[in-house]
Amino acid sequence: MTHDPLSRRGFLLGSGALAVAGLSGCASTPIQPVPVAVVAPPVDTSAYAMIYGAKPDEPYPLPPIPYQKIPGRFLRQVVQDPTGEAPGTLVVDTGGHFLYLTMEGGQAMRYGVGLGRAGFAWAGRGRIQYKREWPRWTPPDEMVARQPELAPYGVGTGGMEPGLKNPLGARALYIFQNGQDTLYRIHGSPEWWTIGKSVSSGCVRMINQDVVDLYNRVPGGTTIVVTDLSAPAQVVTAPSQAVFY
């Protein structure tokens, strides 16, 4: 049996809900109908093997992600846009642990994210001032004070070299507000098991394969909104002494 490559590509782009097919019958006499079970077709997740497969072409080759171990709602997919923002806007939903890139036609590309303490410390509207591939990581002084073993990477040292163990992962997007660095980042992480969870440190962490995809879709200057979509009226300002990545 052959597979239609176009339909498979549609899945790769994250098509939304699948149609549920049911069986129906007809009768020539008015007898009591026999209930027929409606069975949803199995979801084809084989495309995720490519989406989350190894990326040997990266400067630091990315290993494959065991996507089967991640709840399906946190895998990259196109959904109906719940944000109400203009197309091309990034929205971090801290309540749902999702990041949305809004699109035309009322849809959005949705990614699962992990959030650390810093990920809940700021909310509001800003912009992606710039982006970096395989960035260096410089922990702030406050973090070095708590974890002295990080001193070799602190301010003035040039930071940690890029690579698979770097906390910023394969890509980082740097968020500014009113021309000032919020010290709030969207970044990759090798710790795929933290996606959809609240962890001890970091800002907005993504699967490395997902942050590479997002990086390629989002230009510098993109508007970003950080909020809790379940409580959109709650806005928290950035602390004066941030401890973000």
C-alpha positions as CSV (number, residue, x, y, z in Angstrom):
1,M,0.0,0.0,0.0
2,T,1.4,3.5,-0.9
3,H,1.0,6.7,1.1
4,D,0.1,10.1,-0.3
5,P,3.1,12.3,0.3
6,L,0.9,15.4,0.3
7,S,-1.2,14.2,3.1
8,R,1.9,13.3,5.1
9,R,3.3,16.7,4.5
10,G,0.0,18.2,5.8
11,F,0.6,16.3,9.0
12,L,4.2,17.7,9.2
13,L,2.8,21.2,9.1
14,G,0.7,20.3,12.0
15,S,-2.8,19.9,10.7
16,G,-5.5,20.3,13.3
17,A,-8.2,17.9,14.4
18,L,-8.6,14.7,12.5
19,A,-12.1,13.9,11.1
20,V,-13.9,11.1,13.0
21,A,-15.3,8.6,10.7
22,G,-18.4,6.6,11.7
23,L,-20.4,3.8,10.1
24,S,-24.0,4.2,9.2
25,G,-26.6,1.9,7.8
26,C,-30.2,2.1,6.5
27,A,-33.2,-0.3,6.8
28,S,-36.2,-0.8,4.6
29,T,-38.6,-1.4,7.5
30,P,-39.1,0.7,10.6
31,I,-37.2,-1.5,13.0
32,Q,-35.3,-0.4,16.1
33,P,-31.8,0.6,14.8
34,V,-28.9,-1.3,16.1
35,P,-26.3,0.9,17.7
36,V,-23.0,1.0,15.8
37,A,-19.8,1.9,17.5
38,V,-18.0,5.0,16.2
39,V,-14.3,4.3,16.1
40,A,-11.8,7.1,15.6
41,P,-9.1,6.2,13.2
42,P,-5.6,5.8,14.7
43,V,-3.6,9.0,14.7
44,D,-0.5,8.7,12.4
45,T,2.4,10.0,14.5
46,S,5.0,8.6,12.1
47,A,5.8,12.1,10.8
48,Y,7.1,13.0,14.3
49,A,9.9,10.6,13.7
50,M,11.2,13.1,11.2
51,I,10.2,16.3,13.1
52,Y,12.0,15.1,16.2
53,G,14.7,13.0,14.5
54,A,18.4,13.6,14.7
55,K,19.8,16.8,13.0
56,P,23.3,15.9,12.0
57,D,23.7,19.1,9.9
58,E,23.8,21.3,13.0
59,P,27.2,22.6,14.3
60,Y,26.6,20.4,17.3
61,P,24.6,17.5,15.9
62,L,21.3,17.1,17.7
63,P,20.2,13.6,18.9
64,P,16.7,12.3,18.2
65,I,14.0,13.1,20.8
66,P,11.9,10.1,22.1
67,Y,8.7,12.0,21.3
68,Q,6.6,9.0,22.2
69,K,7.4,9.8,25.9
70,I,6.1,13.4,25.6
71,P,2.4,14.0,26.0
72,G,0.9,14.6,22.6
73,R,-0.5,18.0,23.4
74,F,3.1,19.3,23.8
75,L,4.3,18.2,20.4
76,R,4.5,20.7,17.6
77,Q,1.2,21.1,15.8
78,V,-1.2,23.7,14.2
79,V,-4.2,24.5,16.3
80,Q,-7.0,27.0,16.3
81,D,-5.6,30.3,17.6
82,P,-6.8,31.0,21.2
83,T,-4.9,34.2,21.6
84,G,-6.7,36.9,19.6
85,E,-3.4,38.4,18.5
86,A,-2.5,39.5,15.0
87,P,-0.8,37.0,12.7
88,G,2.9,36.8,13.3
89,T,2.8,37.3,17.1
90,L,4.4,35.1,19.6
91,V,2.3,34.3,22.7
92,V,3.7,32.4,25.7
93,D,0.8,30.9,27.7
94,T,2.4,30.3,31.2
95,G,-0.8,28.7,32.4
96,G,-0.9,26.0,29.7
97,H,2.9,25.7,29.1
98,F,2.4,26.5,25.5
99,L,4.0,28.9,23.0
100,Y,1.9,30.0,20.1
101,L,3.0,31.6,16.8
102,T,-0.1,33.1,15.4
103,M,-0.9,32.5,11.7
104,E,-3.4,33.6,9.0
105,G,-6.8,32.1,9.0
106,G,-7.3,31.9,12.7
107,Q,-4.7,29.3,13.3
108,A,-1.4,29.1,15.3
109,M,1.6,26.9,15.4
110,R,1.7,25.5,19.0
111,Y,4.8,24.3,20.8
112,G,5.1,22.8,24.3
113,V,7.4,24.6,26.7
114,G,8.9,24.2,30.1
115,L,9.0,27.1,32.5
116,G,11.4,27.8,35.3
117,R,11.0,30.4,38.1
118,A,12.1,33.0,35.7
119,G,9.4,31.9,33.2
120,F,6.8,33.0,35.7
121,A,8.5,36.2,36.8
122,W,7.6,38.5,33.9
123,A,4.5,39.0,31.8
124,G,3.6,41.7,29.3
125,R,4.2,42.7,25.8
126,G,7.7,43.1,24.2
127,R,9.6,42.2,21.1
128,I,12.3,39.8,19.9
129,Q,15.2,42.2,19.8
130,Y,17.6,39.6,18.3
131,K,18.2,35.9,17.9
132,R,21.3,33.7,18.2
133,E,22.2,30.3,16.9
134,W,24.1,28.1,19.4
135,P,24.5,31.0,21.9
136,R,26.9,31.3,24.7
137,W,25.4,31.3,28.2
138,T,26.4,33.7,31.0
139,P,24.7,33.0,34.3
140,P,23.9,36.2,36.2
141,D,25.7,37.1,39.4
142,E,22.7,36.1,41.5
143,M,22.8,32.6,40.1
144,V,26.6,32.3,40.6
145,A,26.1,33.3,44.2
146,R,23.7,30.4,44.7
147,Q,25.8,28.0,42.6
148,P,29.5,28.9,43.0
149,E,30.4,26.0,40.6
150,L,29.1,28.3,37.8
151,A,31.7,31.0,38.5
152,P,33.9,29.9,35.5
153,Y,31.0,31.0,33.2
154,G,30.0,34.2,35.0
155,V,29.9,37.8,33.8
156,G,33.4,38.8,32.5
157,T,34.5,35.3,31.6
158,G,32.9,35.1,28.2
159,G,30.3,32.6,29.4
160,M,29.8,28.9,28.6
161,E,30.8,27.7,25.2
162,P,27.9,26.6,22.9
163,G,27.1,23.0,22.7
164,L,24.7,20.2,23.7
165,K,25.3,20.8,27.4
166,N,24.8,24.6,27.2
167,P,21.5,25.6,29.0
168,L,20.5,27.8,26.1
169,G,20.5,24.9,23.7
170,A,20.6,25.3,19.9
171,R,18.9,28.7,19.6
172,A,17.9,31.6,21.8
173,L,15.5,34.5,21.2
174,Y,16.1,37.6,23.4
175,I,13.1,39.6,24.6
176,F,13.2,43.4,25.1
177,Q,10.6,45.8,26.4
178,N,10.7,49.5,25.8
179,G,14.2,49.2,24.4
180,Q,15.5,47.4,27.6
181,D,16.6,43.8,27.9
182,T,14.1,41.9,30.1
183,L,16.7,39.2,30.5
184,Y,13.9,36.9,29.5
185,R,14.7,34.3,26.9
186,I,13.1,31.7,24.7
187,H,15.7,29.0,24.3
188,G,16.4,25.3,23.5
189,S,17.1,22.7,26.0
190,P,18.4,19.1,25.8
191,E,16.1,18.2,28.8
192,W,13.1,17.2,26.7
193,W,11.5,15.6,29.7
194,T,10.9,19.0,31.3
195,I,8.5,20.2,28.5
196,G,5.1,20.9,29.9
197,K,6.5,21.2,33.4
198,S,7.7,23.8,35.8
199,V,11.3,23.3,36.6
200,S,13.9,25.0,38.9
201,S,15.6,27.4,36.5
202,G,15.4,29.0,33.1
203,C,12.9,31.1,31.2
204,V,11.0,29.5,28.4
205,R,12.7,26.2,27.3
206,M,11.8,24.3,24.2
207,I,12.8,21.0,22.6
208,N,15.9,21.9,20.6
209,Q,14.2,20.7,17.4
210,D,11.3,23.0,18.1
211,V,13.4,26.0,18.9
212,V,15.2,25.5,15.6
213,D,11.9,25.5,13.8
214,L,10.6,28.6,15.7
215,Y,13.9,30.4,15.0
216,N,13.5,29.9,11.3
217,R,9.9,31.2,11.3
218,V,10.3,34.3,13.5
219,P,12.2,37.4,12.3
220,G,13.8,40.0,14.6
221,G,11.4,42.6,15.8
222,T,8.5,40.1,16.3
223,T,6.0,41.1,18.9
224,I,5.8,38.7,21.9
225,V,3.1,38.5,24.6
226,V,3.7,36.6,27.8
227,T,0.6,35.9,29.7
228,D,-1.6,33.3,31.4
229,L,-4.4,32.7,28.9
230,S,-6.5,31.3,31.7
231,A,-6.2,34.6,33.6
232,P,-5.2,37.3,31.0
233,A,-5.8,40.2,33.3
234,Q,-2.9,39.3,35.5
235,V,0.2,41.2,34.5
236,V,3.5,41.0,36.4
237,T,6.3,43.4,35.8
238,A,10.0,42.3,35.6
239,P,11.9,42.4,38.9
240,S,14.8,44.9,39.1
241,Q,17.3,42.2,39.8
242,A,16.3,39.4,37.3
243,V,17.9,36.0,37.5
244,F,16.9,34.8,34.0
245,Y,19.1,33.1,31.5
